[in-house]
Amino acid sequence: MKTYKPGLFPGTYIDTVVAVSGGYNLLLLVKVEVLATAPSWVTNTFDASKYKYSMNAILQFSTDDSDDSISSDVRDVIGVFRGKELVGKGAIQYIPGLRKYLAFVTIYSDSADSDSLNFRIWDATPGVHYLAKETTIFKNNTLLGQSQSPYILHTNGVYQTLRFNKGWNWFSLYVNTNTSAPDDLFLDLSKDSMTVIKNRDNYAQYHTTGWSNEITTLDEGLGYMIHVPQNDTIEVYGTIADNGSIQVAGNGDWSWVGSGDALGSTIASKMKDLKQSDGDIIKSQTEFAVYDASSTSWIGSLNYLEPGDGYKIKTNIPGAIKTKKLFKTLPPWEMDYNGFEYNMNVTAELVKNNKRIDDNHCLIGAFVDGKCHGVGQPKYSDVLGRFIIYLTAFGDTSNIGKSIELKLYDTDLGQEVSAMHAPISFATDGILGTIGDPLEVDLGNVNIEEQQLNTNQMSCFPNPFDESFTVAINANGMNSNIWLTDLTGRKVQQIYTGVLPVSGRLTIQTEDLASGLYFCVAVVDGVKMTQKIVKE
């Protein structure tokens, strides 16, 4: 039995396991989702026995100012706090009778009223700990929110959790905070006379009257070390750092840097703006990687820069590493692996400007008639010393001879790019490309990182629905074409053609539509969006 590598970076990993039995290939789609570590208030058991009074709340949350973009993830949790004390929590759950996602939270107090309450949100995917804008006052035996109109919270900054072990720890900040002085940041930290914070050039030491002033503030994106007397955890509140850069000294000198990214990044992605040369090295507290010019790649035990970790880097050429205000995303590709009789195999690699691209944070999709028929991801080959794409494309008799288009989705950047490649046609048991001579998927001169992200966001609600649902698109006044398809990609209902109304909302009647799974597809101003919807 094969398990995933310990410490695997949070994210979703998709692959196909092939078992050979009696001369036949048996295929199993495997999807592994690795979640970020949740804050302790989410995972710890809550003890309500010490409280005499209670009130109730029906809650939801949105990660933007729109009440349409609300949670539908049952791993998301909402916590209610009196200051820093947790006084109630509840997970998002689906209510079939209402066709809604709601959190039912009992809030406790040791006084009948007047407690000021604030809310925190754990968004399990991508793994962000938010503070909500909204606050309220505790009132015994009252109900906040209704089943048809829950009390909706909106995000207002994030908490970064710093977990320190006894002794030395390498760390960094990825939040902007107004309390960046050591006295403020480490107010709740266990300290003694040996507690020291240092960067490459200075240090500050704790004593009974406060910290020495060699380091007066801690900046996001820089690397630090701290010595603490015991294991401890603190939280730092702020906003996600804006796009910025941290200088790297070069000339063979060491620089201390942090990841600066709330969700981390691959080394290749993080270092792409540096002029890299043979022998450059970056190390964390426990792992390291070296740049190998012959393979134009970073090799070693360090693969990802984790959010909140500190690093030391030594390069030969001065430069800067950049921070992007970015959350990882997954493509809106929907695929049903059931019912396909045949498959073919494609062995490929990514190239750009005649050079291999050594990244594995991209997903590659095989599309027939606009529908996804297979997904793969570059994998590093120890034998070849480079990344190879192993993609299985599925189909049936109606797909034989049809063209296959390969699309690339960068999960770091949250966007899809049509790549160039030799013509591909679906063939039963077809084999295209080999390890020695893979199919080249060429990005040409396309700079993925510089392409503008799609800002047109579509949501369909309620989902599941009965006789009607509403399509909301953040692109009013733009030309659009919206329709429904079934699982085969066949159009079953034309919804709308023309300029979207100012509200960006359309209510769709579906009395004649059979129960089942559908896709709502919208092309707005040339941008295609898809969402899976279910009619009960």
C-alpha positions as CSV (number, residue, x, y, z in Angstrom):
1,M,0.0,0.0,0.0
2,K,1.4,3.4,-1.0
3,T,0.9,6.4,1.2
4,Y,1.5,10.1,0.4
5,K,4.7,11.7,1.4
6,P,4.6,13.2,5.0
7,G,4.5,16.9,5.0
8,L,2.8,17.0,1.5
9,F,1.9,20.6,0.7
10,P,-1.7,21.5,1.3
11,G,-3.7,21.2,-1.9
12,T,-5.6,18.7,-4.1
13,Y,-3.7,16.0,-6.0
14,I,-5.3,14.1,-8.8
15,D,-4.0,11.0,-10.5
16,T,-4.9,7.7,-12.0
17,V,-3.7,4.4,-10.5
18,V,-3.2,1.7,-13.1
19,A,-3.4,-1.9,-12.1
20,V,-2.5,-4.6,-14.6
21,S,-4.5,-7.9,-14.3
22,G,-4.9,-10.6,-16.9
23,G,-3.5,-8.3,-19.6
24,Y,-6.0,-5.6,-18.8
25,N,-5.4,-2.1,-17.4
26,L,-7.7,-1.4,-14.5
27,L,-8.0,2.3,-13.8
28,L,-8.9,4.1,-10.6
29,L,-9.1,7.8,-10.3
30,V,-7.4,8.9,-7.0
31,K,-8.0,12.4,-5.5
32,V,-6.1,13.2,-2.4
33,E,-6.9,16.5,-0.6
34,V,-4.3,17.6,2.0
35,L,-5.7,20.3,4.4
36,A,-3.8,23.0,6.2
37,T,-3.5,22.7,10.0
38,A,-6.6,24.2,11.6
39,P,-6.3,26.6,14.6
40,S,-6.7,24.9,18.0
41,W,-10.2,26.3,18.7
42,V,-11.5,24.4,15.6
43,T,-10.0,21.0,16.7
44,N,-10.3,21.2,20.5
45,T,-13.4,20.0,22.3
46,F,-15.5,22.9,23.6
47,D,-16.7,22.6,27.3
48,A,-20.1,24.3,27.8
49,S,-20.6,23.2,31.4
50,K,-19.1,26.3,33.0
51,Y,-21.6,28.6,31.4
52,K,-25.1,29.4,32.9
53,Y,-26.7,31.3,30.0
54,S,-26.9,30.8,26.2
55,M,-28.3,32.2,23.0
56,N,-28.4,30.7,19.5
57,A,-27.4,31.7,16.0
58,I,-27.9,30.6,12.5
59,L,-24.9,31.7,10.6
60,Q,-23.1,31.8,7.2
61,F,-20.1,33.6,5.8
62,S,-18.8,35.1,2.6
63,T,-15.1,35.7,1.8
64,D,-16.1,38.8,-0.2
65,D,-18.6,41.6,0.2
66,S,-21.2,39.7,-1.9
67,D,-23.7,37.5,0.0
68,D,-23.8,35.2,-3.0
69,S,-20.3,33.8,-2.5
70,I,-21.1,31.9,0.7
71,S,-19.6,28.7,2.1
72,S,-20.7,25.2,0.9
73,D,-17.9,23.3,2.5
74,V,-18.9,21.2,5.6
75,R,-15.3,21.4,6.9
76,D,-15.6,25.2,7.4
77,V,-16.2,26.3,11.0
78,I,-17.5,29.5,12.6
79,G,-16.3,30.4,16.1
80,V,-17.8,33.0,18.5
81,F,-15.4,34.8,20.9
82,R,-15.7,37.0,23.9
83,G,-12.3,38.8,23.6
84,K,-9.9,35.8,23.1
85,E,-12.2,33.3,24.8
86,L,-14.1,30.9,22.6
87,V,-17.8,30.8,23.7
88,G,-19.3,28.8,20.9
89,K,-18.6,27.2,17.5
90,G,-20.4,25.3,14.7
91,A,-19.5,23.8,11.4
92,I,-21.2,24.5,8.1
93,Q,-23.7,21.7,7.3
94,Y,-26.1,21.0,4.5
95,I,-29.8,21.1,5.3
96,P,-31.6,19.0,2.6
97,G,-35.1,20.3,3.4
98,L,-34.0,23.9,3.0
99,R,-31.4,23.2,0.2
100,K,-29.1,25.5,2.2
101,Y,-25.7,25.4,3.9
102,L,-25.9,26.8,7.4
103,A,-24.0,26.8,10.7
104,F,-26.1,26.3,13.9
105,V,-24.1,27.8,16.8
106,T,-25.0,27.9,20.5
107,I,-23.3,30.9,22.2
108,Y,-22.6,30.7,25.9
109,S,-22.0,33.3,28.7
110,D,-21.8,33.5,32.5
111,S,-23.8,36.7,32.5
112,A,-27.3,37.2,31.1
113,D,-26.4,39.9,28.6
114,S,-24.0,42.7,27.6
115,D,-21.1,40.6,26.5
116,S,-19.5,41.9,23.4
117,L,-18.9,39.1,20.9
118,N,-16.8,38.8,17.7
119,F,-16.6,36.0,15.1
120,R,-13.8,34.0,13.6
121,I,-14.0,31.8,10.5
122,W,-11.9,28.8,9.5
123,D,-12.0,28.4,5.7
124,A,-10.7,24.9,5.4
125,T,-9.9,25.2,1.7
126,P,-7.6,26.9,1.1
127,G,-6.9,27.0,4.8
128,V,-7.3,30.6,6.0
129,H,-8.2,31.8,9.5
130,Y,-10.4,35.0,9.2
131,L,-11.8,37.6,11.6
132,A,-15.3,38.7,10.7
133,K,-16.3,42.4,10.3
134,E,-19.5,41.8,12.2
135,T,-19.8,41.9,16.0
136,T,-22.9,41.5,18.3
137,I,-24.0,41.6,21.9
138,F,-24.9,38.5,23.9
139,K,-28.6,38.4,24.8
140,N,-29.8,35.4,26.8
141,N,-32.4,33.1,25.1
142,T,-32.4,35.0,21.8
143,L,-31.9,33.8,18.2
144,L,-29.5,35.6,15.8
145,G,-30.4,34.9,12.2
146,Q,-33.2,32.8,10.6
147,S,-33.2,29.6,8.6
148,Q,-34.3,31.4,5.5
149,S,-32.1,34.5,6.2
150,P,-29.0,33.5,8.2
151,Y,-26.8,36.1,9.8
152,I,-24.0,36.4,7.2
153,L,-20.5,37.2,8.2
154,H,-17.9,38.9,6.0
155,T,-14.2,38.6,6.3
156,N,-12.0,41.4,7.8
157,G,-8.4,40.4,8.0
158,V,-6.7,37.1,8.9
159,Y,-4.9,35.4,11.8
160,Q,-1.4,33.9,11.3
161,T,-0.6,31.1,13.7
162,L,3.0,30.9,14.9
163,R,3.8,27.5,16.5
164,F,7.2,27.5,18.3
165,N,9.1,24.6,19.8
166,K,11.3,24.9,22.8
167,G,14.7,26.3,21.6
168,W,15.4,27.9,18.2
169,N,12.7,28.4,15.6
170,W,12.9,29.9,12.1
171,F,9.8,32.0,11.2
172,S,8.4,34.8,9.1
173,L,5.2,36.9,8.9
174,Y,2.9,36.9,6.0
175,V,0.4,39.5,7.4
176,N,0.6,43.3,7.6
177,T,0.0,44.3,11.2
178,N,-0.1,47.6,13.1
179,T,1.4,45.9,16.1
180,S,4.7,44.8,14.6
181,A,6.9,45.7,17.6
182,P,8.2,42.7,19.6
183,D,6.4,44.0,22.8
184,D,3.1,43.8,20.9
185,L,3.6,40.7,18.7
186,F,4.9,38.5,21.5
187,L,2.9,39.9,24.4
188,D,1.3,36.4,25.1
189,L,4.4,34.4,24.3
190,S,6.2,32.5,27.1
191,K,9.5,34.2,27.6
192,D,12.5,34.2,29.8
193,S,15.9,36.0,30.0
194,M,17.2,33.7,27.2
195,T,14.4,34.7,24.7
196,V,16.0,36.2,21.7
197,I,14.7,37.4,18.3
198,K,17.3,37.9,15.5
199,N,17.6,38.5,11.8
200,R,20.8,38.4,9.8
201,D,22.1,41.8,11.1
202,N,20.5,42.5,14.5
203,Y,18.8,41.0,17.5
204,A,16.5,41.8,20.4
205,Q,16.6,40.2,23.8
206,Y,13.8,40.0,26.3
207,H,14.2,41.2,29.9
208,T,11.6,42.0,32.6
209,T,11.0,45.5,31.4
210,G,10.6,44.6,27.7
211,W,12.7,44.0,24.7
212,S,16.0,45.6,23.8
213,N,15.6,47.9,20.8
214,E,18.0,46.6,18.2
215,I,14.9,45.1,16.3
216,T,12.1,47.6,16.8
217,T,9.6,46.0,14.2
218,L,9.2,42.8,12.4
219,D,8.4,43.1,8.7
220,E,6.4,40.6,6.6
221,G,8.5,38.6,4.1
222,L,11.7,38.7,6.1
223,G,13.2,35.8,7.9
224,Y,13.8,35.6,11.7
225,M,14.9,33.2,14.4
226,I,13.5,33.1,17.9
227,H,14.6,31.2,21.0
228,V,11.8,30.3,23.4
229,P,11.9,28.5,26.8
230,Q,9.0,26.1,26.0
231,N,6.6,25.0,23.3
232,D,4.1,27.8,22.6
233,T,1.6,29.0,20.1
234,I,0.5,32.6,19.4
235,E,-1.7,34.3,16.8
236,V,-0.9,37.5,14.9
237,Y,-3.8,39.4,13.4
238,G,-3.4,41.6,10.2
239,T,-4.2,41.7,6.5
240,I,-2.7,39.5,3.8
241,A,0.5,41.3,2.6
242,D,0.2,43.1,-0.7
243,N,2.4,42.2,-3.6
244,G,5.9,43.1,-2.7
245,S,9.5,42.0,-3.0
246,I,12.4,41.1,-0.6
247,Q,15.9,41.8,-1.7
248,V,18.5,39.0,-1.9
249,A,22.1,40.2,-1.4
250,G,23.8,37.9,-4.0
251,N,27.6,38.0,-4.3
252,G,27.8,34.8,-2.3
253,D,26.3,36.5,0.8
254,W,23.4,35.0,2.9
255,S,20.0,36.7,3.1
256,W,17.3,35.8,5.6
257,V,13.9,35.6,3.9
258,G,10.4,34.4,4.7
259,S,7.8,32.8,2.4
260,G,5.6,35.9,2.6
261,D,2.8,34.0,1.0
262,A,-0.3,33.0,3.0
263,L,-0.5,29.6,1.2
264,G,3.2,29.1,0.4
265,S,4.7,28.4,-3.0
266,T,7.0,26.1,-4.9
267,I,10.7,27.0,-5.0
268,A,10.6,27.3,-8.8
269,S,7.6,29.7,-8.6
270,K,9.1,31.7,-5.8
271,M,12.6,32.0,-7.4
272,K,11.5,32.7,-11.0
273,D,12.4,36.4,-10.7
274,L,15.9,35.7,-9.6
275,K,18.8,35.2,-12.0
276,Q,19.8,31.8,-10.7
277,S,23.3,30.3,-11.1
278,D,24.9,27.0,-10.3
279,G,25.4,26.3,-6.6
280,D,22.8,28.8,-5.3
281,I,21.3,27.4,-2.1
282,I,18.2,27.9,0.0
283,K,17.6,26.2,3.3
284,S,14.9,26.0,5.9
285,Q,15.5,24.9,9.5
286,T,15.4,21.2,8.5
287,E,15.7,21.0,4.7
288,F,17.6,22.6,1.8
289,A,17.8,22.8,-2.0
290,V,20.6,23.7,-4.5
291,Y,20.2,25.1,-7.9
292,D,21.7,22.8,-10.6
293,A,22.5,24.7,-13.8
294,S,22.7,21.6,-15.9
295,S,19.1,20.7,-15.3
296,T,18.0,24.3,-14.7
297,S,16.2,23.2,-11.6
298,W,16.3,23.3,-7.8
299,I,17.2,19.9,-6.3
300,G,17.3,18.7,-2.7
301,S,14.9,17.9,0.2
302,L,13.3,21.3,0.2
303,N,10.4,21.6,-2.3
304,Y,8.0,24.2,-1.0
305,L,8.3,27.4,1.0
306,E,5.8,27.0,3.8
307,P,3.8,30.0,4.9
308,G,5.2,31.4,8.2
309,D,8.5,29.6,7.9
310,G,11.9,31.3,7.7
311,Y,14.6,30.6,5.2
312,K,18.3,31.5,4.5
313,I,19.4,31.9,0.9
314,K,22.8,32.4,-0.7
315,T,23.0,33.4,-4.4
316,N,25.8,34.6,-6.7
317,I,23.7,37.3,-8.4
318,P,21.8,40.1,-6.4
319,G,18.0,40.2,-7.0
320,A,14.6,40.0,-5.4
321,I,12.0,37.4,-4.6
322,K,8.4,38.5,-4.9
323,T,5.3,38.0,-2.8
324,K,1.9,37.7,-4.4
325,K,-1.4,38.2,-2.8
326,L,-2.7,35.0,-4.0
327,F,-4.7,31.9,-2.9
328,K,-4.3,28.6,-4.8
329,T,-7.4,27.6,-6.9
330,L,-8.6,24.6,-8.8
331,P,-9.9,24.6,-12.4
332,P,-13.6,24.6,-13.0
333,W,-13.2,21.3,-14.9
334,E,-16.0,18.8,-14.3
335,M,-15.5,15.2,-15.3
336,D,-17.3,12.0,-14.9
337,Y,-15.0,9.0,-15.2
338,N,-17.8,6.5,-15.1
339,G,-19.3,5.0,-18.3
340,F,-16.2,5.4,-20.6
341,E,-15.3,2.1,-22.3
342,Y,-11.9,3.1,-23.7
343,N,-8.8,5.2,-22.8
344,M,-5.6,6.3,-24.4
345,N,-2.3,7.3,-22.8
346,V,-0.3,10.5,-23.4
347,T,3.2,11.0,-22.2
348,A,4.2,14.7,-22.4
349,E,6.3,17.5,-20.9
350,L,5.9,21.3,-20.7
351,V,8.2,23.5,-22.7
352,K,8.5,27.2,-23.1
353,N,10.9,29.0,-25.5
354,N,12.5,25.6,-26.2
355,K,13.2,25.0,-22.5
356,R,11.6,22.5,-20.2
357,I,9.3,23.8,-17.4
358,D,10.2,22.1,-14.2
359,D,7.0,22.8,-12.1
360,N,4.4,20.4,-10.7
361,H,1.8,23.0,-9.6
362,C,0.1,22.8,-12.9
363,L,-2.8,20.5,-13.9
364,I,-3.2,19.3,-17.5
365,G,-6.7,18.5,-18.9
366,A,-7.6,16.6,-22.0
367,F,-10.8,18.0,-23.6
368,V,-13.0,16.6,-26.3
369,D,-15.9,18.8,-27.6
370,G,-15.2,21.1,-24.7
371,K,-15.6,18.5,-22.1
372,C,-12.8,17.3,-19.8
373,H,-11.9,13.6,-20.5
374,G,-8.8,13.3,-18.2
375,V,-6.6,15.2,-15.8
376,G,-2.8,14.8,-15.2
377,Q,-0.1,16.5,-13.3
378,P,3.7,16.7,-14.0
379,K,5.6,14.2,-11.9
380,Y,9.3,14.3,-11.2
381,S,11.2,11.3,-12.5
382,D,14.2,10.3,-10.4
383,V,15.5,8.3,-13.4
384,L,15.2,11.1,-15.9
385,G,15.8,14.0,-13.5
386,R,12.9,16.0,-14.9
387,F,9.1,16.4,-14.8
388,I,7.0,14.2,-17.0
389,I,3.2,14.3,-17.6
390,Y,1.4,11.0,-17.6
391,L,-2.1,11.7,-18.8
392,T,-4.9,9.1,-19.4
393,A,-7.7,10.4,-21.6
394,F,-11.0,8.5,-21.4
395,G,-13.7,8.1,-24.1
396,D,-16.3,5.9,-25.8
397,T,-17.1,5.0,-29.4
398,S,-18.6,8.4,-30.1
399,N,-15.2,10.0,-29.3
400,I,-13.0,7.8,-31.6
401,G,-11.2,10.0,-34.1
402,K,-12.2,13.3,-32.4
403,S,-9.6,16.0,-31.6
404,I,-8.2,16.3,-28.1
405,E,-7.3,19.7,-26.8
406,L,-4.8,20.0,-23.9
407,K,-5.4,22.8,-21.5
408,L,-3.1,23.9,-18.7
409,Y,-4.2,25.3,-15.3
410,D,-1.7,26.9,-12.9
411,T,-3.0,26.3,-9.4
412,D,-0.6,29.0,-8.0
413,L,-2.0,31.6,-10.3
414,G,-5.6,30.5,-10.6
415,Q,-5.9,30.6,-14.4
416,E,-6.3,28.4,-17.5
417,V,-4.1,28.7,-20.6
418,S,-4.6,27.0,-23.9
419,A,-1.2,25.4,-24.8
420,M,0.1,24.5,-28.2
421,H,0.8,20.9,-29.2
422,A,0.7,18.6,-32.2
423,P,-2.7,17.4,-33.2
424,I,-4.1,14.6,-31.1
425,S,-7.0,12.4,-32.0
426,F,-8.7,10.0,-29.6
427,A,-7.9,6.3,-30.3
428,T,-8.8,3.3,-28.2
429,D,-5.8,2.0,-26.4
430,G,-3.8,4.7,-28.2
431,I,-0.3,5.6,-27.0
432,L,1.1,9.0,-27.8
433,G,4.6,10.0,-26.7
434,T,7.2,8.0,-24.7
435,I,9.5,8.8,-21.8
436,G,12.4,9.1,-24.3
437,D,10.4,11.1,-26.8
438,P,7.4,12.8,-25.0
439,L,4.8,15.0,-26.7
440,E,5.8,18.6,-26.2
441,V,3.1,20.9,-24.8
442,D,4.5,24.3,-25.8
443,L,3.6,27.5,-24.1
444,G,5.5,29.5,-26.7
445,N,6.0,33.1,-25.5
446,V,3.0,33.0,-23.2
447,N,4.0,34.3,-19.8
448,I,1.5,32.6,-17.5
449,E,2.4,34.7,-14.5
450,E,1.6,38.0,-16.3
451,Q,-1.7,37.1,-17.7
452,Q,-4.6,38.9,-16.1
453,L,-6.7,36.7,-13.8
454,N,-10.4,36.1,-14.6
455,T,-12.5,38.5,-12.6
456,N,-15.8,37.3,-13.9
457,Q,-17.2,35.1,-11.1
458,M,-20.4,33.1,-11.5
459,S,-22.5,31.4,-8.9
460,C,-25.7,29.4,-9.1
461,F,-28.1,29.1,-6.2
462,P,-29.8,27.4,-4.6
463,N,-27.8,24.3,-5.3
464,P,-29.3,21.7,-5.3
465,F,-32.5,23.3,-6.7
466,D,-36.1,22.2,-7.4
467,E,-38.0,24.1,-10.1
468,S,-35.8,27.2,-10.5
469,F,-32.3,28.6,-9.7
470,T,-30.6,31.9,-10.0
471,V,-27.4,32.6,-12.0
472,A,-25.3,35.5,-10.6
473,I,-22.4,36.8,-12.6
474,N,-20.1,39.7,-11.6
475,A,-20.0,41.1,-15.1
476,N,-23.2,43.2,-15.7
477,G,-23.4,45.1,-19.0
478,M,-21.3,42.5,-20.8
479,N,-22.4,40.3,-23.8
480,S,-23.1,36.8,-22.6
481,N,-24.3,33.3,-23.7
482,I,-25.5,31.0,-21.0
483,W,-26.8,27.4,-21.3
484,L,-27.2,24.1,-19.5
485,T,-25.5,20.8,-20.5
486,D,-25.8,17.3,-19.2
487,L,-22.9,15.1,-18.2
488,T,-22.1,14.3,-21.8
489,G,-21.8,18.0,-22.7
490,R,-25.0,18.0,-24.7
491,K,-26.9,21.3,-24.5
492,V,-30.2,20.7,-22.8
493,Q,-31.5,24.3,-22.2
494,Q,-30.5,27.7,-23.6
495,I,-30.7,30.2,-20.8
496,Y,-29.8,33.6,-22.1
497,T,-28.1,35.4,-24.9
498,G,-27.4,39.1,-24.9
499,V,-26.2,41.9,-22.5
500,L,-26.4,41.0,-18.9
501,P,-28.8,43.1,-16.7
502,V,-27.3,45.6,-14.3
503,S,-28.1,43.2,-11.4
504,G,-26.0,40.5,-13.0
505,R,-28.7,38.0,-12.0
506,L,-31.0,35.7,-14.0
507,T,-33.7,33.4,-12.6
508,I,-34.1,30.2,-14.6
509,Q,-37.3,28.1,-14.6
510,T,-36.6,24.4,-15.0
511,E,-40.0,22.7,-14.6
512,D,-39.4,20.5,-17.6
513,L,-35.9,19.5,-16.7
514,A,-35.4,16.0,-15.3
515,S,-33.7,15.5,-12.0
516,G,-30.0,15.0,-12.1
517,L,-26.5,16.6,-12.4
518,Y,-26.0,19.4,-14.9
519,F,-23.4,22.1,-15.8
520,C,-24.3,25.7,-16.1
521,V,-22.0,27.2,-18.7
522,A,-21.5,30.9,-19.4
523,V,-19.4,32.7,-21.9
524,V,-19.1,36.3,-20.9
525,D,-17.1,38.7,-23.0
526,G,-15.1,35.8,-24.3
527,V,-14.5,34.2,-20.9
528,K,-15.9,30.8,-20.2
529,M,-17.2,29.8,-16.7
530,T,-18.7,26.5,-15.6
531,Q,-20.5,25.4,-12.4
532,K,-21.9,22.0,-11.5
533,I,-25.6,22.1,-10.3
534,V,-28.0,19.5,-9.2
535,K,-31.8,19.3,-9.7
536,E,-33.6,17.3,-7.1
